[in-house]
Amino acid sequence: MAPNAQTSTGGSFAPLRQTLFAVLWAATVIGNTGSFIRDVASAWIMTDLSPSPAAVAMVQAAATLPVFLLAIPAGVLADILDRRKFLIGIQVLMACASIGLMLLSAAGLQSITSLVALTFLGGVGAALMGPTWQAIVPELVEKKDLKGAVALNSLGINIARATGPALGGLILSTLGAAFTYGIDVISYVFVIAALLWWRRPPAAQDALSERFLGAFRAGLRYARASRELHVVLARAFVFFALASSVWALLPLLARQLLGGGAGFYGILLGAVGLGAIGGAVVMPKLRARLNADGLLLAAAMVTATVMAFLSFAPPQWAAVIALLLLGAAWITALTTLNGVAQSILPNWVRGRSLAVYLTVFNGAMTAGSLGWGAVAQGIGVPYTLQVGAVGLVLAGLAAHRLKLPRGEADLTPSNYWPEPLTAEPVEYDRGPVLIQIEYRIEPVERAAFIAAVTRLSAERRRDGAYAWGIAEDVAAPGLMLEWFEVESWAEHLRQHQRVSRADADIQAEVMRFHRGEGKPVVRHFLAARRSD
């Protein structure tokens, strides 16, 4: 199916024919390259400031912790703010962090505290940028080229991953830390210039537009009620928490076990990027042979093998080859989990739910970095990598039994619900709202009906209900009452817009049990106010 889609749209690189996407894509490649250059400098400088594994792992944790803390609020902001202006502000913030690193390094005043603090500030910018940048992609290309644009974004990141670390290591070893950070500052200029050049049309006014707190609660309700998302999050946490050991300890691995310098460390990171590009190229062939569960298990096995191999301090050339394999395995796990998450999310909550995914991903990386750093402090880097490898193999085999969702449901809006009838206009902020739906069923079908309507309850909660229940009339066998509560009238109207075609199919299955005249009776109740 994928090759046909690509042929019909002119191939994988068709989105680059659209000037707007091409300019912003090129700018992000430059910006991400600068970020990788900065990260190499920060990780290596920390090994100069302190040989402690815990201190070195702290840099990785400082970069990922903000994403863990801020990804969900960032996803909400991406839905309610002007995304172009928001991205410009984020780039300015990240540039300020790199300017601080550059000036402190030039003055010889860099310390563990300042390095971790400014790395954390840069991580805040990355946390705010991630969901927003994903959200603008549909605005940059035609709908037929959307999948190609998403694939090109992944390719761009790995181009930066392949070139940035090697450049960072070379510049750091020849020109010093201050110049290295200065290159990163210049990269932000290109990104800001591209965003200023983009003339994004103003968003249309919508009376039902969500506000921050309401959108935040709606996103959390969806994430809490979606079992399919729970499976993806659980599999992601297990993999990344255990695999994070190799990332947290890579600077020490390069210096202490492999005897390399800053340039060699950059080469190792560049090998990861090249491996990721190679993995992306062969991914279609792998998908033809393995499903998502098989791909994730294979990625875990390859990653564990590389970790165990590196723990025995192989020759430098062999370590580079191992990092190529690590990059291929890493991109396989990332694209598999992200692709499944994308396939199970409706558009109205995609940004917020992907932010939840990013929160789990970065939480696993942060906790793993701190944990593995502490373990390495006690037992050493080689044994820590071996423990992580064994844990990844065992956990990968155990988690393989928790199958990833197939993501084949039609999540496009169905307009299945009719507009609610009201005696007079209702203020949008009135609430809470109680909705009651009255079914009349055959008593012999009671068990089958309850099973079907229970499946419907997950859809009610995902789309905005914070409470749900099913009750029966003790005086009239077969009279069943479904009820659910929503925080406001506006949120209930949004529920009408959120019902997907897959949800409509579930509701149609429930309706099949109704034996009363006409459709089930639907009533809406608003919390009474003393002033009414």
N, C-alpha and C positions, 0 to 999 in steps of 0.2 A: 504493500500500500504506500509506503513512504517513497519508493522510487518513482512511482507514478505521479505522486503529488509533486515531487521535485521537477519532473519533466514538464508537467503542465505549467509550472510557474517559471521555467527557464533555468532550473538548477538551484543548487544550494546557495550560490552567490547572487541570485536574482535581487535580494533586498538592497545590495550595494548599488544597483542602478538607480535607486531613489536617493537623490542628493542629500536630503535631510538625514536619512538614516546613515548614509556613508560618512558624512561629516562628523556626526556624533559618535559613530562607531570608531572612527579613526582617533578621535579625541580621547575616547575611553581607553583605547589600547595604549596611547601615550600616558594617560593618567595612571593606569594600572601598572605600567612598566615603572613609572616613578615610584609608586607605592612599594613595589617589590625591591627596588633599589634601596629605599629607605629602610625596609624591614631587614634586609641583609646587614646594613650598617648597624642598626640598633641591636640585633642579636649578637653580632660579633663584638661590638663595643662592650656589651655586658660581660662577655667572657674576659675582657681586659680588666673591667672594674671588679669582677668577682669570679673566682673559679667554682663557686658553689653551684651544683646542679639546680637547687631550689631557686637561686637568684636568676639563673639563665632561663629556667622555665617560666619565671614570673613575667618576662617580656611577652612570651606567647599568651599567657593568661591576661595580661593587661590589654592586649590587642583584641581578644575575643570576648572578654567579660562585658564590655559595653553592648555588644550585639545581643548577648544573653539578656541584659537588663532592658534594652531599649528597642529591640526589634518590633515588638507588638505595638507600642506607641508610635513607632516610625511608620508601621503599616497603616495605622489609623490616619496619621498626618498626611500620608501619601494619597489618601482618598478624599481629604477635605480641604487641602491647601492647593494653591497654584504650584504644580509640580516643577515647572521651570524655575520659578523664583526660589523655591525651596532648595532645589539642587544647587543653584548658584550660592546660596547662603552656606550650604554644607561644604562646598569646595573652598570657600573663603576660610571656614573654620579649620579644615584640614591643612590648608596652606599655612595658617598661623601656627599650628602645632609643629610643622616642619621647619618654619622660620625659627621657632624657639630652639629646636634641636640644632639647627645650623649655627646660631649665634653662640649657644653654650659650648658647642664643640670647638668653634673658632677661638673662643676665649679660654679654653682649657678648663672650663668649670663644670663639665658634665659629671653627674653623680648617679648612683643607682636610683635615688629618689626622683630626680628630674627626668631621667630616661624613662622610668616606669610611668610617671605622671603624664608626660607628653605623649608617650605611646598610648596611654589610656585615652587622652583627648583625641588623638587620631582615630582610635577605635570607636569613639562616640560618633565621629563623622561617618565612618564606614557603616555603623549601625543604622544611622538615619538614611544613608544613601541607598543601601541594598534594596529594600522593598520599593522605594520610589523609582529607582532606575528600572526595575522590572516592570513597574506599572506603566511607564511611558512607552514601552515598545509598541503596543497596538496603535499608538498615536503617530508613530513614525513610518509605518509601512501599511500597505494594503492588506486586507484580511487574508488573502490567498498566500501572502509571503510571511505570515506571522511565524510559522514554525521555522522557516529558514532564518528569520531574524534572531529567534531565540538560540538556534544552533550557532549562528555567527557570533553572538555574544559570548557563548561558551568558548568558541574558538579564539576570540580576541583575548579572553582572560588567560588562556593557556599560551598564546603567543607572548603575552607579557610575562607569564610565569617562566617561560623558556629563556627569554632574553634578559629580563630585569635582574634576576639574581646574579647571572654571570657578569653583567655590566656593573652591578653594585659591588661585587667582590673585586673586580678589576680596578674600578675607580677608587674604592676604599684603600686598596693596597698601594696605589700609585699616587693619588692626590689627597687622600685623607678624608676624615669624616665630614668636616664642614662642607667641602666641595660636593661630597656625595649627597648630603641633605639638600644642598642648593639645587642639584639636578631635579630632585623631587619637587621643590618649590616651583621651578620652571614648568614642570609638567602640568601643574594646576592651572597655569596661565592658559594653556591650550584648551583645557576643558571648559574653563569659565568663558573664554572667547567663543567657543562653539555654542554654548548655552545662550550667550547674549545674542548671537547671530540668529538663533531659532526664534521665529516669531510665532509663538504658540497662540492660537485663538483663545479668547476667554471662554471659560466653561459656561454652559447655559444654566440659567437660574432654575432651580427645582424646589418647589415648596416642601418636598419630602427629603431634601438633602439632610444627611446625618450630621449631627454635631459630635464633637470629640468623645465625650463620655458615653453617649448613647452608642456610637459606632464601636467604641472600645468594648462595651458590655456585649454588644451583638456579636462581635468577633469571638470573644471568649465563650459565649453561649454555644456558638457553632462548633468551636473546637472541642468543647466539653461533650457535646452530644454526638459527634461524628466518630463512630467506632472505626471506620476505615482510616481516618486520619490518625487515630490512636495507634493502629498497627504500624503505619509508616513512621510515626514518631518513636515508637519503641525500638523498631529495627535500626533507625538512624542513631539513637542514643547508644545502643549496645556497640555498634560498629565503631563510631567515632570516639567514644570514650576509651576504648581499648587501643585503637590505632593511633591515638594522639601521642602515645609515648615516643614514637619515632620522630614526630615533629618537635615535640618539646625538648628532646635531647640531641637533635641533629647538630647544633653548633658544637656541643661537647664531643659528640661522636667524630665530627670532622677534625677537631683539634687534638683530642686526647687519644682516641683509638686509631685514627687513620693518619695522624701526624701532618695534617694539612694546614694551610693558612687561610686568610680571608678569601683569596682568589679561588682556592679549591672548594671552600664552602659555597661560593657562588656557583661554581660548576656543578656541585651536587644538586642545588636547587634548580639550576637550569636543566639538568637531566630529568628532574621530576616533571618540569614543564614540557620537555620534548616527549617524554613518555606519555604524558596526558594527551598531547596532540596525536601521537601514534595510536593511543587507545581510542580516541574519538574517530579516527579514520577506519579502524577495524570494527567499531561498534556495530554497524549494520549487520556484518557477517556473524558476530557473536549473538545478536538478537535473533537471528534466523535459527540458531541452534539451541539457545537457552532462553527461558523465560526470566522475568525479573528476579524471582527467588534464586534461580541458578546463577545469574550474573552476580548477585550480591554475595552468594556463598563463594563463588570463584574469586571475587575481589578480596574477601576476607582471607582465603587460603593463600593467595599470592602475597598479600600484605604481611601476613604472619611469617611466611617463608623468608621474605626480605628482611624483616626485623631479626629473625634468628640468625640469618647469614651475616648481617652487619655486626652482630654482637661478638663475632669471632675475629674482628679486626682484619678483614680481607685486604688484599692490595688495593691501592686507590683506583686503578682501572676497573677492577671487579666491583668495587663499591659504586662507581658511576653506572655500570650496567645494571646493578641491582636497583638503583634509584630510577632508572628508566622503567623498570618493571613496576616499581612502586607508583610512579606517575600514572601508568596505564590502569593499574588496579584502583587507584584513588579516583580517577575520572569516571571509571565504570561504576563505582559505588555512588558517587555524587549524581551523575546523570540518571542512574536507575531510580534512586530515591526521589530526586527532584521531579523526574518525569511522572512517576506514580502519583506524587502529591499534586502535580498540576492536573492530572487526568481525573482526580476525584473531587475537585473543587469547582463550585459554580463561580461565575464571574463576579457576583456582587460581594463575595467575601474572599476572593482569591488573594488579594494583597495582605489582608490580615491573617489569613491562615498560613500563607507562606512565611509571614513574619513569625508565627508560632513555630513553624518548622525551623527557621533560622535561629530562633531562641533555643530550641532543643539542640540543634547542631553546635552552636557556639557554647552552650552550657556544657555539652559533653566535652568539647575541646578544652574549655576553661578548667572544668573539674579534673579532666584527665591530665592536663599539663601540670596543674598544681600537685595532684596526687602522684603522678609518675616522677615529678621532680623530688618530692619528699621520699619516695621509695629509693630513687637513685642516690639520694643523700646517704641512705643507710646501707644499701647493698651494692652500690656501684652501677655504672651505666650498662655494662654487658649483661649482668644478671637481670636488670630491670627490663631490657629489651627481650630477654628470653621469657621472663614471666609474662610480659605483655603478649608475646607471640602465642604462648600456650593458651592464655586466656582468650585470645581472639579466635583460635581454632575451636575451643570448646564452646564458647558463646555463639560463634557462627553456626555450628552444627545444631545447637539447641534452638537458636532463634529461627533457623530454617523451617522449623515446624509451624511457626506463626506466619502463615502465608500472606504475602502482600496482596492488596486488592487489585483486581484486573483493570479497573477504571474504564469500563465500557458503557456506563450509564449515560443517557442523554440528559445533560444538565442545562440545556437551553431553557429559557422561560417559557412556560406553557400557557399563561393567562387562563388557568383552569378555574380559578375562583371568580365568581361574579362580584361586582362591586356591592358592598354592604348597603342595605337600605336603612335610611335614617329619617326620622320625622322632621329633623331640622339639621343644619350644618353643625358638625362637631369640631371643637377646637383641637388642633393637632396635639397639643401637650396634655390633653385630658387623659387620665388614666389612674390606676391600671384598668385594663379591659378584660372582661371575662367573656369568652366565647363558648356557647353551648350548642352541640349538634345532637339532635334526637333521632335515633334509629329505631325502627321496628323490625325485629328479626324473628325467625322461627326458633322456638326454644331449643330444638334439637341441634341447631347450628351455633349455639352459644359459644362452645369451645373454639370452633373454627373462626368465629367472628372476633373473639377476644384476641386470638393469635394474630389475626390480620391487623386489627386496630392497634395492637401493641407495636407492630412494625411501623405503623403510621406515626406513633408518638415520637420516634426519633426525628422524623421529618419536621414535626411541629416545633420541637425544641431547637433543631438546627436553624430554622427560619425565624426564630424570635421568641418563642414561648419560654417562660421561665418556670412554669408549672403545668402539669398535664395529669389527667386522670380519666378513668372510665367507671361509670356507676350504672346500677340497674334498679328499676322500680320494683319494690317488693310486692306492690299491689297489682302490678300488671306484668306478668311474665313476658319476656321478649322486648320490653321497652328499655333500651340502653341509651345512656347519656354520656357522650364524650365531652370533656371540657378542658380548656387550657386558658392560661392567663398571659397577657402581654402587657408590657410596662406603659404603653401609651397608644392613643388612637393612631398616631402617625406610624408607629412601629407595626401596628396591625395592617395598615395600608401597605407598608413595605412588604409584609408577609405575602400579600396578594401578588406582588411583583416578583417574589423570589421562588414561587412554586415552579419547579422544573418539570420537564416532561416525564422524567423517571419518577418524581414524586406524584405526579398526576396518575401514573399507572398504579401506584400503591393505593391511592385514594379510590381509584376506580374498582380495585379489588375489594376494598371495604364496602363500597356502595353496592356491590353485587349481592350483599347479604340483606339489604334493605327491602322490606316487603310492604311498607306502608304506601299510601296513595301519594304519588308525586315524589319529589326529592325529600331528603331528610330536612326537618325544620331546623334552621340556624337562627340563634338569638345572640345579640350583642348586649352586654351590660357594662355600663360605666360606673366607676365608684361615685357614689352620690356626694355632692358638696352641699354644705349647710346653706350656702348663698343661692343655690338653684331654686 
